[in-house]
C-alpha cells in the first residue's frame, strides 16, 4: 500500500497579523512550533516515512524539517508546492485584498485572476500537478505544503483532471494532516482522512 500524508503547515505569523499569505514568507508562531512537533510525533507513531517533500516557503519548510528530525527521513524542497501567489496582495493586510478582489463571473473559474499578479487556479494547480507527475513517490511519504495547495495535491492524487479543478476546495486547515492511500491490488486511490 502506498501512503501519502499531506501536512498543511502550522500557525504562522501572517495568520496572527491578518496578512495575506501566499508567497509572503512568514515564520511560524510559538503555537505553530508546538503543533509541528505534535504532528511529527503523531506521524512517528503512525508510519515509517521514507521521504518528505516540502514547499520552499519558511512555514512549510520548518514543518517539514521538524518532521524530518523526528522521523529521520530526508527532505526535498521545491517551490512548486508553494501556496497560491496573491500577486500585488502578498504580505498586505487581508482587508486590502478584500477591498480589491475581483469576483469570478461564473464562466472563467480556471483562468480568473483575483488581483493583479495573482496566479490563476490553472497556473496554481498546474504547477502542483506538473511537479507531482515528475517525481517518483516512495511507498510512504509526507508532503508539507499549505492549506489551499493541499487541495490540489489531493485532486492530483485522486486523478481529477486539471480542467475540473476550478470548483474544488477540500477545506484543508492549517496544521492538519490528510492521509492518502493507494491499495496494492487494484491501485485504487482514496482519502483515508482529512484534516486530522
C-alpha positions as CSV (number, residue, x, y, z in Angstrom):
1,X,0.0,0.0,0.0
2,X,1.2,3.5,-0.9
3,X,0.5,6.2,1.8
4,X,1.0,9.9,1.4
5,X,0.5,12.2,4.4
6,X,-0.3,15.8,3.3
7,X,0.6,18.2,6.1
8,X,-0.6,21.8,5.9
9,X,1.9,24.0,7.7
10,X,1.1,25.1,11.3
11,X,0.1,28.5,12.5
12,X,2.4,31.3,11.2
13,X,2.9,35.0,11.9
14,X,0.8,36.1,8.9
15,X,-2.2,34.3,10.4
16,X,-2.0,36.4,13.6
17,X,-1.2,39.6,11.8
18,X,-4.2,39.1,9.4
19,X,-1.8,39.4,6.4
20,X,-2.3,37.8,3.0
21,X,0.0,34.7,2.9
22,X,0.5,33.2,-0.5
23,X,4.2,33.6,-1.3
24,X,4.7,36.0,1.6
25,X,7.4,34.2,3.6
26,X,6.4,34.4,7.3
27,X,7.7,32.4,10.3
28,X,5.8,30.0,12.5
29,X,4.4,31.3,15.8
30,X,5.2,29.6,19.1
31,X,1.9,27.7,18.8
32,X,3.0,26.7,15.2
33,X,6.3,25.3,16.5
34,X,4.5,23.3,19.3
35,X,2.0,22.0,16.8
36,X,4.6,20.9,14.2
37,X,6.3,18.9,17.0
38,X,2.9,17.2,17.8
39,X,2.4,16.4,14.1
40,X,5.9,14.9,13.9
41,X,5.3,12.7,17.0
42,X,1.9,11.6,15.6
43,X,3.5,10.6,12.2
44,X,6.3,8.8,14.0
45,X,3.7,6.7,15.8
46,X,1.7,6.2,12.6
47,X,4.1,5.1,9.9
48,X,7.6,4.5,8.6
49,X,8.0,7.6,6.4
50,X,10.7,7.3,3.7
51,X,10.8,10.8,2.3
52,X,9.4,14.3,3.0
53,X,8.7,16.7,0.2
54,X,8.1,20.4,1.0
55,X,7.3,23.8,-0.2
56,X,10.3,26.1,-0.1
57,X,8.5,28.8,2.0
58,X,9.7,29.0,5.6
59,X,6.5,28.0,7.3
60,X,6.1,24.7,5.3
61,X,9.8,24.0,5.3
62,X,10.0,24.4,9.0
63,X,7.2,21.9,9.5
64,X,8.9,19.5,7.1
65,X,12.3,19.9,8.9
66,X,10.7,19.2,12.3
67,X,9.1,16.1,10.9
68,X,12.4,15.0,9.3
69,X,14.3,15.4,12.6
70,X,11.8,13.1,14.5
71,X,11.3,10.6,11.7
72,X,14.9,10.6,10.4
73,X,13.8,11.0,6.8
74,X,15.3,13.2,4.0
75,X,13.6,16.4,2.9
76,X,13.3,17.6,-0.7
77,X,12.3,21.2,-1.1
78,X,10.5,22.6,-4.2
79,X,8.8,25.9,-5.0
80,X,6.1,24.0,-6.9
81,X,4.4,23.1,-3.6
82,X,4.0,26.8,-2.6
83,X,0.7,28.3,-1.7
84,X,-1.2,30.2,-4.4
85,X,0.5,33.5,-5.3
86,X,-1.7,36.5,-4.5
87,X,0.4,38.9,-6.6
88,X,0.1,42.5,-5.5
89,X,-1.6,41.5,-2.3
90,X,1.3,39.4,-0.9
91,X,2.1,40.4,2.7
92,X,-0.6,43.2,2.8
93,X,-3.4,43.3,5.2
94,X,-6.3,40.9,4.4
95,X,-8.6,44.0,4.3
96,X,-6.5,45.4,1.4
97,X,-7.2,42.2,-0.6
98,X,-10.9,42.1,0.4
99,X,-11.4,45.6,-0.9
100,X,-9.8,44.9,-4.3
101,X,-10.6,41.2,-5.0
102,X,-12.4,40.7,-8.3
103,X,-15.1,38.1,-8.2
104,X,-15.2,35.4,-10.8
105,X,-18.1,35.9,-13.4
106,X,-19.1,32.2,-13.4
107,X,-17.6,31.4,-16.8
108,X,-13.8,31.6,-16.1
109,X,-13.1,29.7,-12.9
110,X,-9.7,28.3,-14.1
111,X,-8.2,31.4,-15.7
112,X,-9.7,34.1,-13.4
113,X,-7.1,36.4,-11.6
114,X,-8.4,37.7,-8.3
115,X,-6.0,40.7,-8.2
116,X,-3.1,41.9,-10.4
117,X,-0.2,39.5,-10.5
118,X,-2.0,36.6,-8.7
119,X,-1.9,33.1,-10.0
120,X,-5.0,31.7,-11.7
121,X,-6.3,28.3,-10.5
122,X,-5.0,26.8,-13.7
123,X,-1.5,28.1,-13.1
124,X,-1.6,27.2,-9.4
125,X,-2.9,23.7,-9.7
126,X,-1.0,23.2,-12.9
127,X,2.4,23.7,-11.3
128,X,1.5,21.3,-8.5
129,X,0.2,18.6,-10.9
130,X,3.3,19.0,-13.1
131,X,5.7,18.6,-10.2
132,X,4.0,15.6,-8.7
133,X,3.8,14.0,-12.1
134,X,7.5,14.4,-12.5
135,X,8.6,12.6,-9.3
136,X,8.5,9.1,-8.0
137,X,6.9,9.0,-4.6
138,X,8.0,6.2,-2.2
139,X,5.6,3.8,-0.5
140,X,5.3,6.2,2.4
141,X,5.9,9.9,2.2
142,X,5.0,13.3,3.7
143,X,4.1,16.3,1.6
144,X,4.5,19.5,3.6
145,X,2.6,22.3,2.0
146,X,-0.1,25.0,2.5
147,X,-3.9,24.8,3.2
148,X,-5.1,25.7,-0.3
149,X,-2.2,24.0,-2.1
150,X,-3.2,20.8,-0.2
151,X,-6.5,20.8,-2.1
152,X,-4.6,20.4,-5.4
153,X,-2.3,17.7,-4.0
154,X,-5.5,15.7,-3.1
155,X,-7.1,16.5,-6.5
156,X,-3.9,15.2,-8.3
157,X,-3.9,12.1,-6.1
158,X,-7.5,11.1,-7.0
159,X,-6.9,11.8,-10.7
160,X,-9.1,14.8,-11.0
161,X,-8.4,16.3,-14.5
162,X,-6.8,19.8,-14.4
163,X,-9.8,21.1,-16.4
164,X,-12.1,20.2,-13.4
165,X,-10.2,21.9,-10.6
166,X,-12.0,25.2,-10.9
167,X,-14.7,24.2,-8.4
168,X,-12.7,22.1,-5.9
169,X,-11.7,23.1,-2.4
170,X,-11.3,20.4,0.3
171,X,-11.2,23.0,3.1
172,X,-7.8,21.9,4.5
173,X,-7.0,23.8,7.7
174,X,-3.5,24.9,8.9
175,X,-1.6,22.4,11.0
176,X,-3.7,19.4,9.9
177,X,-2.9,16.0,8.3
178,X,-4.7,14.4,5.4
179,X,-3.9,10.7,4.7
180,X,-4.0,9.5,1.1
181,X,-3.8,5.8,0.3
182,X,-3.4,3.5,-2.8
183,X,-4.2,-0.2,-2.5
184,X,-1.7,-2.7,-3.8
185,X,-4.1,-4.8,-5.8
186,X,-6.5,-2.5,-7.8
187,X,-4.3,0.6,-7.3
188,X,-7.4,2.5,-6.2
189,X,-6.7,5.8,-4.5
190,X,-8.6,7.2,-1.6
191,X,-8.6,9.9,1.0
192,X,-8.4,7.9,4.3
193,X,-8.9,11.0,6.4
194,X,-9.0,14.8,6.0
195,X,-8.0,17.5,8.5
196,X,-6.9,15.2,11.3
